[in-house]
Amino acid sequence: VAQYDIDSNYINSTYDTYKVIGRIRIATDNENLYFRVFSSSSILDGSDYAREATSTGSATYDGSNSTSIGAIPNGFNLGNASGEGTTFEFLVQNVNNTDLPCCWNGQSGNFNTSGNHFGAVFAGSLIVSKASTIVNGFRFVPSSGNIASGNIKIYGIN
């Protein structure tokens, strides 16, 4: 599939915090998994996000305070062969809060195009001017190509 959406049937006013656990294999080598959010059933894809990511095994770092990508859960380029891809977990907070922007932070275990493992930590949020934005969905999309396989679980937290 080109993208995987989790809509307002699951992300709604019932909870303000969600735990996301997933595993994804992208169909193309050297791509990344992107995370974005929905508000009023529309994807936010302008310069609405701030994000940070770092590989735990190297000095590789990525960040921006004005970007169309909410997070890169895998950290950096993934392999797509059997056994390669990403597994991740992260917490999303403030989806219904209008005082602080929606934010997320987490970690991942990944395999690159050589089958080598690397870890990553990441964080992101809507920018401060979007603090009053209610979030009612999530989108996972590769930087290019399709998602070959995977599974994502969402848990609401009181």
C-alpha positions, 0 to 999 in steps of 0.5 A: 500500500502507498500509505497506512492511515489510522482514522478518527474511529481509533484516534478521537476524544476518548483518550488524550494519549496513545501508545503506538507499536509497529513493524514495517517493511518498505518495498524499496531499499534506502527509504524511510518511514514517515509519520504525520497526523490528521486534524478534522480528517485532513492530513497536515502536510505543510510546515506544521511539524518539528522533529528530531532523530538520531541513530544510537550507533553513530553520529547520524542526526536529523532535525527540523523546526519547520517541516512537513514530516512529523517523525521518521520512526526508523531513524534512517534508510531501511533495507527491504529484503527478508528480515530487514525493515523497522520495529518501533514504539512511541507515545503520542500525547496531547491529541485533544489538548488545546494548550500544548501541541500534540507531540510524540517520542519513541525508539526503533530497532532497524535493519539497513540494506546490508542486513545490519542492525541499528537503533534510533530514537526520535521525537516530534510535535506539531509546531507551537502555532498549532497548539490548539489543533485537535489530532484525530488520526495518524498516517504512516507513509514511505519516503518513496514507494510503498509499504510492503508489509507490517502491523501497527497496534494502537492503545489508548491511555487514560 
